Amino acid sequence: MTQQDSATAQPARLCVLKFGSSVLRVESDYPATALEIYRHIRDGEKVVAVVSALGGETDALLNQGMRVGGDAPALLARLARVGELHSAALMALALTRIGVRACTMDPHEMGLMAEGAPLDSNLTGLDADAILAKLDHHEVVVVPGFTAGHDEYGVVTLGRGGTDLTAVFFAARLGAHRVRLIKDVDGVYTADPARNPLAERYAELSYGEAAKASAGLIQDKAIVAAEAQDVLIEVAAMGSAEATTVANVPARSALPLKGPKLRVALLGCGAVGAGVLDYLKGRPDLFEINPVLVRRPHLHEEHADFTDDLHRALGEAPDLVVELIGGADEAAEIMRSALRSGTHVVSANKAAIAKHYDALHACAEASGASLRYSAAVGGGTPVLEMLARLGGSAGIQAIEGVMNGTGNFLISRLSEGWSFDEAVAKAQELGFAEADPAADVDGHDVADKLSLLVREAFGVALPTDRIARQSLREVTTEQAQAALARGEVLKQVGRCWLDADGRVHAGVQIEGLSVDHPLAGARNEENRFLVRDAAGLERCLHGKGAGRWPTASAVFADIMDLQRGLLLKSAPAFEMGEAIPLLRTA
């Protein structure tokens, strides 16, 4: 999902996210944290993710060190850092699973230095260029908080809450536009909201007021450092639509946003649907799930209620229909019916949306319901989101890409000497290809995606049957290997563009690309897109376009965007006319 502009384009915005042990409590919290990071990638940001050790791990390490060797601070610091290094690697792995190009850097790799006592040092140095160089080729750099290098001790830690300090320090040195501290509470309150349900949440706080009000929620050293460097801090919860902003502003409160759970009808539970179901079940505070529609309920595990009855799946007036059954006409009719009734729809079905685009959007507009389908193009690669951000102002001129992960996987296997049938069988085994692979193999899938890209980029209708396409069945193992011998790689490339007269063209073609071409490096199920605007600037995006977790993550991101949007839409206007008292208790 890397978003990389050409040398003359504006660089992507940079956000520093911090995840402490209050949200990284157990191993199963890493997938949810990866989704929180993906949310920022969809919004066009690059991310430095600062992570703590899993809850309790640092204390366990320190206690173990005391038992084995006694009170030797410099050695205890070396032991305590292990939890952070472990956590950073796990976080990068969780991001990789959903298709995010992530890496991790240890303190010595990024010149992160500190001075002071071994167990309570302050940061002093960072090789910002080393991190920015990594961000040229990744969306996310994951770094361990709480630990740094030291000229005398070699390794030190930063004291309790030191990950907050690391996040602020990185934001200042890297020029990030904000640092967002993800906590187990959605902001700073006048009192502990778990003990006092009448506590008010601060919308904004000055640095000095935050030091008094947060009562340890934000490390004091981090607040002092943020004020000195004028770093904007946000304090928020996972998935939250709101946050407390800490900056040079007076205190202002806002009512916490509380809304009812959304009732979700999930239609389809194949590879992608099963991933979406897992995500929905992971947020029981936000969603209630209807019986899940499948063809053969008896084949599914008993961790949810399954049905083959569409009426039962759509029962109890769902707020949201998640359509993942595939096909064009039947799926479109289900979505139209839901939208007409005012029910929101999220789908990954590019065939249905491309074929019935006007009817679906007309139903949504008439009822005020939302229709979202970011996963329909590129899986977890946020190309539709990029086009929506650019809007008409950038004057998009052309889009080209390796935009079918299954097709790219097949060509990769052919270049390795596999037969076509062997490659298809393996793709089906891995869940990349359907039982009938014709949509991927014959270019229909890419044509559907091009039709949607044309709509988003150029605002015109281009039916898929008017898009020329070349089938992968025409490619032999010998041709794929011969291209490699010439210094080229074969790719299934989809293109749409405006000509000098403003007419739209599109096509799907098998091409030999030089190995240094931006699209040539796409491997296996990876997608790559090049978006060129009227000024000639090119933006390149990378990501996984097939498989359960990348696509499920994009679908669930649409669901969470919808949930947050509905919550904000229903929020009452509320402002305090003057500064509010600082009453927070621990």
C-alpha positions as CSV (number, residue, x, y, z in Angstrom):
1,M,0.0,0.0,0.0
2,T,2.9,2.3,-0.3
3,Q,2.1,5.8,-1.5
4,Q,5.1,7.4,-3.1
5,D,5.1,10.6,-5.2
6,S,7.6,11.5,-7.9
7,A,10.5,13.7,-7.0
8,T,8.6,16.9,-8.0
9,A,5.4,15.9,-6.2
10,Q,4.4,16.9,-2.6
11,P,5.5,14.2,-0.1
12,A,2.9,12.3,1.8
13,R,2.0,13.7,5.2
14,L,3.7,12.0,8.1
15,C,1.9,11.0,11.3
16,V,3.5,9.4,14.4
17,L,1.2,6.9,16.2
18,K,2.0,5.5,19.6
19,F,0.5,2.3,21.0
20,G,1.2,1.5,24.6
21,S,0.7,-1.5,26.7
22,S,-2.9,-0.4,27.6
23,V,-3.9,-1.3,24.0
24,L,-1.2,-3.9,23.3
25,R,-2.3,-6.2,26.1
26,V,-2.1,-9.6,24.4
27,E,-0.9,-11.1,21.1
28,S,-4.4,-10.9,19.6
29,D,-4.3,-7.1,19.8
30,Y,-1.8,-6.7,17.0
31,P,-4.3,-7.3,14.1
32,A,-6.7,-4.6,15.5
33,T,-3.7,-2.2,15.9
34,A,-2.7,-2.9,12.3
35,L,-6.2,-1.8,11.2
36,E,-5.8,1.4,13.2
37,I,-2.6,2.2,11.3
38,Y,-4.2,1.2,8.0
39,R,-6.9,3.9,8.7
40,H,-4.2,6.6,8.5
41,I,-2.6,5.1,5.3
42,R,-6.1,5.2,3.6
43,D,-6.1,8.9,4.5
44,G,-2.9,9.5,2.6
45,E,-0.4,9.5,5.5
46,K,2.9,7.8,6.1
47,V,3.2,6.5,9.6
48,V,5.9,6.0,12.2
49,A,4.4,3.6,14.7
50,V,6.0,3.7,18.2
51,V,5.1,0.6,20.2
52,S,5.4,-0.5,23.8
53,A,6.0,-4.1,25.0
54,L,2.9,-6.2,25.6
55,G,1.1,-5.5,28.8
56,G,3.0,-6.7,31.8
57,E,6.1,-7.9,29.8
58,T,8.4,-5.1,30.9
59,D,7.5,-5.6,34.5
60,A,8.0,-9.3,34.1
61,L,11.5,-8.8,32.6
62,L,12.5,-6.4,35.3
63,N,11.3,-8.6,38.1
64,Q,13.1,-11.6,36.5
65,G,16.3,-9.5,36.3
66,M,16.0,-8.5,39.9
67,R,15.5,-12.1,40.9
68,V,18.5,-13.4,38.9
69,G,21.0,-10.6,39.3
70,G,19.8,-8.0,41.7
71,D,19.7,-4.2,41.2
72,A,22.1,-3.5,38.3
73,P,20.4,-0.7,36.4
74,A,22.5,-0.8,33.2
75,L,22.0,-4.5,32.8
76,L,18.3,-4.3,33.7
77,A,17.9,-1.7,30.9
78,R,19.3,-4.1,28.4
79,L,16.9,-6.8,29.6
80,A,13.9,-4.5,29.7
81,R,14.3,-3.4,26.0
82,V,13.7,-6.9,24.8
83,G,9.9,-6.5,25.2
84,E,9.9,-3.4,22.9
85,L,12.0,-5.1,20.2
86,H,9.7,-8.1,20.3
87,S,6.6,-6.0,20.1
88,A,7.9,-3.9,17.1
89,A,8.7,-7.0,15.1
90,L,5.2,-8.5,15.8
91,M,3.6,-5.2,14.8
92,A,5.4,-5.1,11.5
93,L,4.4,-8.7,10.8
94,A,0.7,-7.9,11.5
95,L,0.9,-5.0,9.0
96,T,2.5,-7.2,6.4
97,R,-0.3,-9.7,6.7
98,I,-2.9,-7.2,5.6
99,G,-0.7,-6.0,2.7
100,V,1.0,-2.9,4.3
101,R,4.6,-2.5,3.3
102,A,6.1,-2.1,6.8
103,C,9.5,-2.5,8.3
104,T,11.0,-2.1,11.8
105,M,14.1,-0.3,12.9
106,D,16.1,-0.9,16.1
107,P,17.6,2.2,18.0
108,H,21.1,1.7,16.6
109,E,19.8,1.6,13.0
110,M,18.2,5.0,13.4
111,G,20.8,6.7,15.6
112,L,18.3,7.0,18.5
113,M,20.4,8.2,21.4
114,A,19.7,9.4,25.0
115,E,21.5,10.6,28.1
116,G,20.8,10.2,31.7
117,A,20.3,7.3,34.2
118,P,20.1,3.8,32.7
119,L,16.4,3.3,33.6
120,D,15.2,7.0,33.2
121,S,17.1,8.7,30.3
122,N,16.0,11.5,28.0
123,L,16.3,11.4,24.2
124,T,19.0,13.6,22.5
125,G,19.6,12.4,19.0
126,L,18.0,10.7,16.0
127,D,19.1,10.0,12.4
128,A,16.0,11.4,10.7
129,D,17.3,10.8,7.2
130,A,17.6,7.0,7.9
131,I,13.9,6.8,8.9
132,L,12.8,9.0,6.0
133,A,14.8,6.8,3.6
134,K,12.8,3.8,4.8
135,L,9.6,5.7,4.4
136,D,10.4,6.2,0.7
137,H,9.7,2.5,0.2
138,H,7.3,1.7,3.1
139,E,4.1,3.1,4.4
140,V,5.0,2.3,8.0
141,V,8.2,2.2,10.0
142,V,7.6,0.5,13.3
143,V,10.0,1.5,16.1
144,P,10.3,0.3,19.7
145,G,9.5,2.9,22.3
146,F,11.0,3.2,25.8
147,T,14.6,2.3,24.7
148,A,17.6,4.1,23.1
149,G,21.3,4.0,22.8
150,H,23.7,5.7,25.2
151,D,27.4,6.7,24.9
152,E,28.3,5.3,28.4
153,Y,25.8,2.5,29.0
154,G,25.2,1.3,25.5
155,V,21.5,0.8,26.1
156,V,19.0,2.7,28.3
157,T,15.3,3.0,28.9
158,L,13.2,6.2,29.2
159,G,11.3,5.7,32.4
160,R,7.6,4.9,32.9
161,G,5.5,6.1,29.9
162,G,8.7,6.6,27.9
163,T,7.0,5.5,24.7
164,D,5.0,8.8,24.8
165,L,8.3,10.7,24.9
166,T,9.7,8.7,22.0
167,A,6.6,9.5,19.9
168,V,6.8,13.2,20.6
169,F,10.6,13.2,19.9
170,F,10.1,11.5,16.6
171,A,7.4,13.9,15.5
172,A,9.6,16.9,16.3
173,R,12.7,15.5,14.5
174,L,10.8,14.2,11.5
175,G,8.5,17.2,11.0
176,A,5.4,15.1,11.5
177,H,2.2,17.2,11.4
178,R,0.9,15.5,14.6
179,V,1.5,12.7,17.1
180,R,-1.5,10.6,18.1
181,L,-1.2,8.7,21.4
182,I,-3.6,5.7,21.3
183,K,-4.8,4.9,24.7
184,D,-7.6,2.7,26.3
185,V,-9.7,5.9,26.7
186,D,-10.9,8.3,24.0
187,G,-9.2,11.4,25.4
188,V,-8.5,13.3,28.6
189,Y,-11.4,13.6,31.0
190,T,-12.0,15.8,34.0
191,A,-12.2,12.6,36.1
192,D,-11.7,8.9,35.4
193,P,-14.7,8.0,33.2
194,A,-14.6,4.4,34.4
195,R,-15.3,5.7,37.9
196,N,-17.3,8.8,37.2
197,P,-19.8,8.5,34.2
198,L,-20.5,12.2,34.5
199,A,-16.9,13.2,33.7
200,E,-16.4,15.6,30.9
201,R,-14.0,14.9,28.0
202,Y,-11.7,17.7,26.9
203,A,-11.8,18.5,23.3
204,E,-8.7,20.7,23.6
205,L,-6.1,21.4,26.3
206,S,-3.0,23.6,26.6
207,Y,0.3,21.8,27.4
208,G,0.2,23.1,31.0
209,E,-3.4,22.1,31.5
210,A,-2.7,18.7,30.0
211,A,0.1,18.1,32.5
212,K,-2.4,18.7,35.4
213,A,-5.4,17.0,33.9
214,S,-4.0,13.9,32.4
215,A,-2.7,12.6,35.8
216,G,-0.2,10.2,34.2
217,L,-2.3,9.4,31.2
218,I,0.4,11.3,29.2
219,Q,4.0,11.1,30.4
220,D,5.0,14.5,31.9
221,K,8.4,14.5,30.1
222,A,6.5,14.0,26.8
223,I,4.2,17.0,27.5
224,V,7.3,19.2,28.3
225,A,9.0,18.1,25.1
226,A,5.9,18.6,23.0
227,E,5.5,22.2,24.3
228,A,9.2,23.0,23.7
229,Q,8.9,21.8,20.1
230,D,5.3,22.9,19.5
231,V,4.2,19.4,18.6
232,L,0.5,18.8,18.4
233,I,-0.6,15.8,20.5
234,E,-3.9,13.9,20.1
235,V,-5.1,11.5,22.7
236,A,-7.5,8.9,21.3
237,A,-8.8,5.4,21.6
238,M,-8.6,2.6,18.9
239,G,-11.0,3.4,16.1
240,S,-12.2,6.5,17.8
241,A,-13.9,9.3,15.9
242,E,-12.7,11.9,18.4
243,A,-9.6,12.9,20.4
244,T,-8.3,15.4,22.9
245,T,-6.0,17.8,21.2
246,V,-3.1,19.1,23.2
247,A,-1.5,22.3,21.8
248,N,-1.2,26.0,22.5
249,V,-5.0,26.4,23.0
250,P,-7.3,27.0,26.0
251,A,-9.2,24.1,27.6
252,R,-12.5,23.3,25.9
253,S,-14.7,20.3,26.6
254,A,-17.0,18.3,24.3
255,L,-19.6,15.7,25.0
256,P,-18.3,12.2,24.4
257,L,-19.8,10.7,21.3
258,K,-21.9,7.7,22.2
259,G,-24.1,5.9,19.7
260,P,-26.0,2.7,19.4
261,K,-24.4,-0.4,18.0
262,L,-24.8,-1.0,14.3
263,R,-26.6,-4.1,13.3
264,V,-24.7,-5.7,10.4
265,A,-26.0,-8.2,7.8
266,L,-23.0,-10.0,6.4
267,L,-23.7,-11.7,3.1
268,G,-21.0,-14.2,2.2
269,C,-18.4,-15.8,4.3
270,G,-15.7,-17.1,2.0
271,A,-12.0,-16.1,2.4
272,V,-12.8,-12.4,2.6
273,G,-16.1,-12.7,4.4
274,A,-14.5,-14.8,7.1
275,G,-11.9,-12.2,7.7
276,V,-14.6,-9.4,7.9
277,L,-16.5,-11.6,10.4
278,D,-13.4,-11.9,12.6
279,Y,-13.0,-8.1,12.6
280,L,-16.7,-7.5,13.4
281,K,-16.6,-10.0,16.2
282,G,-13.5,-8.2,17.6
283,R,-15.6,-5.0,18.1
284,P,-18.7,-6.2,20.0
285,D,-18.9,-2.7,21.5
286,L,-19.7,-1.3,18.0
287,F,-21.5,-4.1,16.1
288,E,-24.2,-6.7,16.4
289,I,-24.2,-9.4,13.7
290,N,-27.2,-11.0,12.0
291,P,-27.1,-14.6,11.0
292,V,-24.4,-14.8,8.3
293,L,-25.5,-15.7,4.8
294,V,-23.7,-18.8,3.3
295,R,-24.6,-21.5,0.8
296,R,-24.0,-24.4,3.1
297,P,-24.3,-23.5,6.8
298,H,-23.4,-27.0,8.0
299,L,-19.9,-26.6,6.6
300,H,-19.0,-23.6,8.8
301,E,-17.6,-23.7,12.3
302,E,-20.0,-22.9,15.1
303,H,-18.4,-19.6,16.1
304,A,-21.3,-17.6,14.6
305,D,-24.9,-18.1,13.5
306,F,-25.0,-19.1,9.8
307,T,-28.0,-19.3,7.4
308,D,-28.7,-20.0,3.8
309,D,-32.0,-17.9,4.0
310,L,-31.5,-14.4,2.7
311,H,-34.6,-13.1,4.5
312,R,-33.2,-14.3,7.8
313,A,-29.8,-12.8,7.1
314,L,-31.5,-9.5,6.4
315,G,-33.9,-9.7,9.3
316,E,-34.2,-7.4,12.3
317,A,-33.7,-4.2,10.2
318,P,-30.0,-4.1,9.8
319,D,-28.2,-0.7,9.7
320,L,-25.6,-2.0,7.3
321,V,-25.4,-4.7,4.6
322,V,-22.0,-6.1,3.8
323,E,-22.3,-7.7,0.4
324,L,-19.6,-10.3,-0.4
325,I,-21.5,-13.0,-2.3
326,G,-20.0,-12.1,-5.7
327,G,-21.7,-12.1,-9.1
328,A,-23.3,-9.1,-10.7
329,D,-27.0,-9.0,-11.1
330,E,-28.3,-10.8,-8.0
331,A,-25.8,-9.0,-5.7
332,A,-26.7,-5.6,-7.3
333,E,-30.4,-6.2,-6.7
334,I,-29.8,-7.0,-3.0
335,M,-27.7,-3.8,-2.7
336,R,-30.4,-1.7,-4.5
337,S,-33.1,-3.0,-2.2
338,A,-31.0,-2.2,0.9
339,L,-30.1,1.2,-0.3
340,R,-33.7,2.1,-1.2
341,S,-34.8,1.3,2.3
342,G,-32.1,3.6,3.7
343,T,-29.7,0.8,4.8
344,H,-26.0,1.5,4.3
345,V,-24.0,-0.9,2.0
346,V,-20.4,-1.9,1.9
347,S,-19.2,-4.2,-0.8
348,A,-16.0,-5.5,-2.5
349,N,-18.0,-6.5,-5.6
350,K,-16.5,-4.7,-8.5
351,A,-18.5,-6.5,-11.1
352,A,-21.9,-5.6,-9.6
353,I,-20.9,-2.0,-8.9
354,A,-19.4,-1.4,-12.3
355,K,-22.4,-2.9,-14.2
356,H,-25.0,-1.2,-12.0
357,Y,-23.2,1.9,-11.0
358,D,-25.9,4.5,-11.9
359,A,-28.7,2.5,-10.3
360,L,-26.9,1.8,-7.1
361,H,-25.8,5.4,-6.6
362,A,-29.3,6.7,-7.5
363,C,-30.8,4.5,-4.8
364,A,-28.2,5.7,-2.3
365,E,-28.7,9.4,-3.2
366,A,-32.5,9.1,-3.0
367,S,-32.5,7.5,0.5
368,G,-29.5,9.2,2.0
369,A,-27.8,5.9,2.6
370,S,-24.1,5.3,2.1
371,L,-22.5,3.1,-0.5
372,R,-18.8,2.2,0.0
373,Y,-16.6,-0.1,-2.0
374,S,-13.0,0.8,-1.6
375,A,-12.0,-2.9,-1.6
376,A,-13.5,-3.3,-5.1
377,V,-10.3,-1.9,-6.8
378,G,-6.9,-3.0,-5.6
379,G,-8.0,-5.0,-2.5
380,G,-6.1,-3.3,0.3
381,T,-4.4,-0.8,-2.0
382,P,-6.1,2.6,-1.4
383,V,-6.3,3.8,-5.0
384,L,-9.9,4.9,-4.9
385,E,-9.2,6.7,-1.7
386,M,-6.3,8.6,-3.4
387,L,-8.5,9.6,-6.3
388,A,-11.2,10.8,-4.0
389,R,-8.7,12.9,-2.1
390,L,-7.2,14.4,-5.3
391,G,-10.7,15.1,-6.6
392,G,-11.1,17.3,-9.8
393,S,-8.5,19.8,-8.7
394,A,-5.5,17.7,-9.7
395,G,-6.8,17.0,-13.2
396,I,-6.1,13.2,-13.4
397,Q,-4.8,12.4,-16.8
398,A,-4.0,8.7,-16.7
399,I,-4.0,5.6,-14.5
400,E,-2.2,2.4,-15.2
401,G,-1.5,-0.5,-13.0
402,V,-0.9,-4.2,-12.3
403,M,-4.3,-4.4,-10.7
404,N,-5.2,-8.0,-10.5
405,G,-3.3,-9.9,-7.8
406,T,-4.4,-13.3,-9.1
407,G,-3.3,-12.6,-12.6
408,N,0.0,-11.3,-11.4
409,F,0.5,-14.4,-9.2
410,L,-0.1,-16.6,-12.3
411,I,2.4,-14.7,-14.5
412,S,5.0,-14.9,-11.7
413,R,4.6,-18.7,-11.5
414,L,4.8,-19.0,-15.3
415,S,8.1,-17.1,-15.3
416,E,9.4,-19.7,-12.7
417,G,8.6,-22.5,-15.1
418,W,5.1,-23.6,-13.8
419,S,2.5,-24.7,-16.3
420,F,-0.7,-22.5,-16.5
421,D,-2.8,-25.2,-14.9
422,E,-0.4,-25.7,-12.1
423,A,-0.3,-21.9,-11.4
424,V,-4.1,-21.7,-11.4
425,A,-4.4,-24.7,-9.0
426,K,-2.0,-23.0,-6.6
427,A,-3.8,-19.7,-6.8
428,Q,-7.0,-21.5,-5.9
429,E,-5.4,-23.3,-3.0
430,L,-4.1,-20.0,-1.6
431,G,-7.5,-18.4,-1.9
432,F,-6.4,-15.9,-4.6
433,A,-8.5,-17.5,-7.4
434,E,-12.1,-18.5,-7.6
435,A,-13.2,-22.0,-8.6
436,D,-13.9,-20.5,-12.0
437,P,-10.8,-18.2,-12.6
438,A,-12.1,-16.7,-15.9
439,A,-12.7,-13.2,-14.4
440,D,-9.1,-13.0,-13.4
441,V,-7.5,-14.9,-16.3
442,D,-9.5,-13.3,-19.1
443,G,-9.2,-9.7,-17.9
444,H,-12.8,-9.2,-16.9
445,D,-11.8,-8.3,-13.4
446,V,-9.4,-5.6,-14.5
447,A,-12.0,-4.2,-16.9
448,D,-14.5,-3.9,-14.1
449,K,-11.8,-2.0,-12.0
450,L,-11.0,0.2,-14.9
451,S,-14.7,1.1,-15.3
452,L,-14.8,2.2,-11.6
453,L,-11.5,4.1,-11.9
454,V,-12.8,6.0,-14.9
455,R,-15.9,7.0,-13.0
456,E,-13.8,8.2,-10.0
457,A,-11.0,9.9,-12.0
458,F,-12.9,11.3,-15.0
459,G,-16.6,11.3,-14.0
460,V,-17.8,9.5,-17.1
461,A,-19.4,6.1,-17.7
462,L,-17.3,3.5,-19.6
463,P,-19.1,0.1,-19.6
464,T,-16.8,-2.8,-19.2
465,D,-17.9,-4.3,-22.5
466,R,-16.3,-1.4,-24.3
467,I,-12.9,-2.1,-22.6
468,A,-10.6,-4.2,-24.8
469,R,-8.9,-7.0,-22.9
470,Q,-6.2,-9.7,-23.5
471,S,-6.4,-13.0,-21.8
472,L,-3.6,-14.6,-19.8
473,R,-4.5,-17.9,-21.5
474,E,-2.4,-16.5,-24.4
475,V,0.7,-16.4,-22.3
476,T,3.0,-19.5,-22.2
477,T,5.7,-20.5,-19.8
478,E,8.2,-20.1,-22.6
479,Q,7.1,-16.5,-23.3
480,A,7.3,-15.5,-19.6
481,Q,10.8,-16.9,-19.3
482,A,11.9,-15.4,-22.6
483,A,10.9,-12.0,-21.4
484,L,13.1,-12.5,-18.3
485,A,16.0,-13.4,-20.5
486,R,15.5,-10.0,-22.4
487,G,15.5,-8.1,-19.1
488,E,11.8,-7.7,-19.0
489,V,8.9,-9.1,-17.0
490,L,5.4,-9.9,-18.4
491,K,2.5,-8.1,-16.7
492,Q,-1.2,-7.8,-17.1
493,V,-1.5,-4.0,-17.3
494,G,-4.8,-2.1,-17.1
495,R,-4.8,1.5,-18.4
496,C,-7.3,4.4,-18.6
497,W,-6.4,7.8,-19.9
498,L,-7.7,11.0,-21.4
499,D,-6.5,11.9,-24.9
500,A,-5.9,15.5,-26.2
501,D,-9.6,15.9,-27.1
502,G,-10.7,14.8,-23.6
503,R,-12.0,11.4,-24.7
504,V,-11.5,8.5,-22.3
505,H,-9.8,5.3,-23.4
506,A,-9.1,2.1,-21.5
507,G,-7.7,-1.4,-22.1
508,V,-6.2,-4.5,-20.6
509,Q,-3.0,-5.9,-22.2
510,I,-0.2,-8.3,-21.5
511,E,3.0,-6.4,-21.8
512,G,6.7,-6.8,-21.3
513,L,8.0,-4.1,-19.0
514,S,11.6,-3.3,-18.3
515,V,12.7,-4.4,-14.9
516,D,13.2,-0.8,-13.7
517,H,9.6,0.2,-14.6
518,P,7.6,1.1,-11.5
519,L,5.0,-1.6,-12.2
520,A,7.5,-4.3,-13.0
521,G,8.4,-5.0,-9.3
522,A,4.8,-6.2,-8.4
523,R,5.2,-9.8,-7.1
524,N,2.7,-12.5,-6.7
525,E,-0.7,-11.0,-5.5
526,E,0.7,-7.5,-5.2
527,N,-1.0,-4.6,-7.0
528,R,0.7,-1.4,-8.2
529,F,-0.8,1.7,-9.6
530,L,0.6,4.8,-11.3
531,V,-1.6,7.9,-11.2
532,R,-0.5,10.9,-13.4
533,D,-2.1,14.3,-13.0
534,A,-2.3,17.3,-15.4
535,A,1.0,18.7,-14.1
536,G,2.7,15.4,-15.0
537,L,3.3,14.3,-11.4
538,E,3.1,10.6,-10.9
539,R,1.9,8.9,-7.7
540,C,2.7,5.3,-7.1
541,L,0.8,3.0,-4.8
542,H,1.7,-0.6,-3.8
543,G,-0.4,-3.2,-2.0
544,K,-1.8,-6.7,-2.0
545,G,-4.7,-7.0,-4.3
546,A,-5.9,-10.5,-3.4
547,G,-6.2,-12.7,-0.3
548,R,-8.3,-12.8,2.8
549,W,-6.6,-10.2,5.0
550,P,-5.8,-7.3,2.6
551,T,-9.3,-7.3,1.2
552,A,-11.0,-7.9,4.5
553,S,-9.1,-5.1,6.0
554,A,-10.2,-2.7,3.3
555,V,-13.9,-3.8,3.7
556,F,-13.7,-3.4,7.5
557,A,-12.0,0.0,7.1
558,D,-15.1,1.1,5.0
559,I,-17.3,-0.2,7.8
560,M,-15.3,1.7,10.5
561,D,-15.3,4.9,8.3
562,L,-19.1,4.6,8.1
563,Q,-19.5,4.0,11.8
564,R,-17.4,7.0,12.7
565,G,-19.2,9.2,10.1
566,L,-22.6,8.3,11.5
567,L,-21.4,9.0,15.0
568,L,-20.0,12.4,14.1
569,K,-23.1,13.2,12.1
570,S,-25.3,12.6,15.1
571,A,-23.1,14.6,17.5
572,P,-24.7,17.7,19.1
573,A,-22.9,21.0,18.8
574,F,-21.4,21.7,22.3
575,E,-18.8,24.2,23.3
576,M,-17.8,25.7,26.7
577,G,-17.7,29.4,26.7
578,E,-14.7,29.5,29.1
579,A,-12.0,27.3,30.4
580,I,-13.2,24.4,32.4
581,P,-11.8,23.2,35.8
582,L,-9.1,20.6,35.9
583,L,-10.5,17.9,38.0
584,R,-9.0,14.8,36.6
585,T,-8.3,12.0,39.2
586,A,-6.0,9.0,38.7
